[in-house]
Amino acid sequence: MASLALPEKASSARFFYGRITRDEAEVILKERGCNEGLYLLRESISPLGNYAISICHHNKVHHYIIEKQVDGTFMIPEGRRFQGPIELIKFYQNNPDGFVTRPTAPCNRGSNQTPVAFRGMTYHDLEKELMQRAKSIKNVRMDKAMGTMRDSLIKMVAKDLHLKMPWYHQRISREEAEVRLLKDGHMDGKFLVRERDDHKSYALTLSSKVCPKHYFININAEKLSIEDGPKFECLIMLIDHYHNKQDGLACKLTRPVCCPKYDKDKFKSYIDNSTNNVLYQSLQNQRHSVGNSCMQSELDDPPDVPAPSPPYMHRRPSGSSRRPLPPVPAKLQGEWEQDTLDFGAARDIQISIDGDNLEDEYVKVRRESKRFQLNPSQIQLQDKLGSGQFGSVVKGVCLLGKKEIPVAIKTLKNEDYKPDQKPEIVREAEVMQELDHKHIVRMIGLCQAENIMLVLELAPLGPLNKYLVKNKDLKQSEVVLLMKQVAEGMTYLEARKFVHRDLAARNVLLVTERFAKISDFGMSKALNRDSNYYEASEAGKWPLKWYAPECIYYFKFDSRSDVWSYGVTLWEALSFGKKPYHKMKGQAILEFLQDGRRLEKPETCCDEAYEIMMECWKFEKTHRPSFSQLSLKMKGLYESLLAQRM
């Protein structure tokens, strides 16, 4: 059998721009006229190994992910597999099924432009670094090192690249960092990175509104992150990310403070490769014309998502052209609502720490203790809070050092334990130990005693749907505040490529009547770097009334299917705990949705909130907002409702 020819290197194509953002791609294409079929290829900012094609259609720029598969091939979602991204583009130039228009006009780089590997570093520079590292590895073939092993090799090389960057100032004090920043001249986004005294961690010093801001860069399990931020393999990837997204900083990174001993010619080359090469300065000027860059979070790049579906794919049917969807799979017929946890009188729970201070205690616990395995002697069980299909939830106390922390303890039914399988509650714990956000119920630890116990933060007021049924005097703005917080928690999950798959009002728990947390991660999935969606192998006992059509028919889940669930959850909240699709079941609901109908506007719900729900329920998932966009919409709605009350 003949061996497959090696794919063309993406970096050899004139229309390949390297690791630039969606914004930068759109600036480039629009400056070239945005003509029909004009396109460029870029490497995805994240995850490593994926690409994206940006293509013009009807004077708009659409973006398609080109995902790298486990076997090393590449494909767009729902498409065919190819040896490389160049081969994929060549195929679709002659075969329109796949894109909204054929990629017929390459948008080639200028004569002085080279593809960007990292901010300030070209692909040519990176290839030299990779070749040097590959030659230092014994018994490794160069074609394999630069081919199938390339992603791993990039990670190896990238771990040390910060040592060659002008923004890396080695070990200096906080005070010295501020002096260097002042001497270089304050400008929003100007920055440097320094090694801390422990020789194991770093700090980012950033200028914002003529003031220095300092951010501790955590190192956990060899991953680097700023507090509550995404994790990165190495320092240069972290810095690259914050050039593209504000993501919790005072503003995005713009220009480095050059280390005093850094070579001047190399610094000029770094600046040229950061600005002129990818039109970054042009993009910054556009942002500043709208307002201060520190306030432009709405311009942050959303994650790459497929562009609108091409004509051959199924769209929401209309009129005589409607093509009926298949019936609901047999395993999904019947009850359309998962068992809910009945907290009973959860709102009457008495705890020694009031709700407003409870969050501070949990944050301290999470920061001070990285051990998730607990001993039975550390746990005291108290009152039962409720039960569900998995087992029961009990209020209790967890002893951590000299502190007694109020907790909720989830236990597994003994009859559900199967020795040959990892218990569902353990899989849930594995998901939860990665999550740390104020609007997500944090895991305290896992205790494997007579029963397996998952120890969680306690939300004293219980599930949102139960609370709202008993508290219908809450103002609409107060409910919107809670759902704004849910959107913020889901934005955190979206950025970290987690899909929840069970977002509903029953899984939103209240610490206080103004503080909500997302709970129940038993069905959640962490997406791997080779995929932007999770595909279930078979149907389970799913909460189908909260599921988007693509989940039901194709078993595919991503953050946009979670957005659909958010819309239903928002409907529940503003209906004060009513159940969606009352008395409707199975196929009837799918036909209801297929006909373009949606849940009616709740009686006391404002038009603006219902418009947000309707955006979440777009039949085509690519037409739904991202959670980062939803967070902004909900923030605007909350502020508008508050203003009306004044």
C-alpha positions, 0 to 999 in steps of 0.5 A: 500500500502506497504511503500518503503524500505529506501535506503542504506546510500551511506556513508556505502559503501566501494566504496564511497569516499565522496566529492572528485573531478574528478581529485582525483577520477581519481588518485585513480582509475588509481593507482588501475590499471584502470581495466575494470569496476572498479568504485567508488562513490563520492558526487558531489562537486556541487550541494549539494545532487547529486552524481557521479560515476567514472568508468574505461573503455578501460583504461580511467575514465568516469564520470556519474552524478547521479542527485537527483530529486525533489521527492528524487529519483536518476537517471543518465541522460536519465536513470531510477529512484532509491531510492538511488545511491547504488540501482542505481549502483546495478541495472546497475551491471546487466543491461548494458544499461546506462553506457559504461561498467558495474560497476563490480569491486568496488574500495574500500577505504583503511582500514584507509580511511573514506569518505570526507564530506568537506576538512579536515572533514570526513563523520563520523564527519559530521554525528555526527554534523547532529545528534546533530543538529537534536536532537535540533529541536523540533518534528522532527523524526530522520529518516526524519531528516537524510533522506528527510531533510538531505540536508537542515540539512547539510546546517544548520550545515555547516553555523557554521562549519567554527568556528571549522576549523583551517583556521578560525582566527576570527577577526584579522587585515589585518596586523596580517594576514600577520604576521601569514602567514609569521610566518607559512612560505609562500607556494603557496596556504597556506591560512587563513580566518579572520572576518572583523571589520564590524562583518558581512563579511570575508576576505581570505588571501592567499600566492602566490609567497611568497606574501600575497594576500587578497580577500574580501568575499562578503555577499549578500542575505545570500550567500557568494562569492569572487568578480566575483566568484560563490555564496555559502551557507556558508564559509566552502563550499566556502573554499572547492570550492577554494581547487578544483578550482582556479576560479580567485584566484592567485592559489588554496588553499592548506594548512591552516595557523593554528589558534594559539589557535587551538588544535594540535591533531585536526589540525593533524587530519584535515591535515590527512583528507585533504591529506592521506585520498584522495591522495590530496598530490599525486595530488598536486605533479603531478600538481607541476611537470607540473609547478607552481600551480598558473599557472595550470588553465587548470587542474581545474575540469570541471563540471561533465558531462555524459560520452560517450553515451552507445551503446543503445543510439542514436549516430551520424549515419554512413554508413549502420547502420544509424538510421534516426532521427525523422523529425523536430517537426511541431512547429519548421518548417519554419524560422530558425532565430529569429528576430534580433535587428537592431541597424542601425547606432549604431556605430555613437552614441556619449556618454560623457564617452569614451568606455574604461572608460565606463566599470569602471563606470558600475562596480562602479554602480553595486558595489555601488547600490544593488537596481534594482527597478528604478523610471521613474524620473531617466530615460531620453529616447533619440534616438531609437537604434532598434527594435525586436519581443519584443519591442524596444531598446532606448538609454538613461541616467539613473540618479543614485545619482548625476551620469548620466550614459549612458544606453540602455533601452529595452521596452515591446510592449504594445500588448504583455503585458498579465495581468495574466502572468509575462512579458518576460522582467521581467523574463529576469530581474530576470535572469540578476540581478544575473549576474555580469561579465565584458563580460556580459551586466549588468542590471542597473535596472527595471522600471515599468511605462506606459511601462516596461523598462529594463535598461542595460549597453550601448554597443555603437558599437552595435551587432558584426554581423552588425559591422563586415559587415561594418568593414571587415578590422579588423585583424583576431586576433582582431576578435578572441580577441572578441570571446575569451572574449565571451568564458570567459563570457560563462565560467562565465555562465557555472560555475553558471549553466546558459544556454543562449539558444540564443548565436549568433553574433547578441547578442554579443555587442561591447563597443569598437572594442576590448571589447565585451559583451554577451547580450539578456538573454530573453531565458536564464535559471538558472538550479536548483540544481537538474538538469544539463540541462533545458528541455522546455515543448514545442517549441517556436520561437527559433533561430534554426540555432544556436541550437544543434541537441539535443535541436531541437529533445528533447528540452534539453539545457545545457552548451554543447548546448550553446557550439554548438551555440558558434561554429556557433557564431565563424563562423559568426565572422570569416565570417565577419557577414555572415549568417549561412546555407545560404538559407537552412531551416528546415529538410534540415539542420538536414539532413545536420548535421546528415550526418556528414556535417558542415558549411564550413571554412570561406574564411579568417579563419585559420585552428586552428580556424576552428578546434575549431568550429568543436569541438563545433559541435560534434554530441555527446554533451559529446564530445564537450569542456566545456567553460572553455576549450574553453577559454583556446583554444581561448586564445592560438589561440589569442596569436598564431595569435599575435605572427605571426604578430610580 
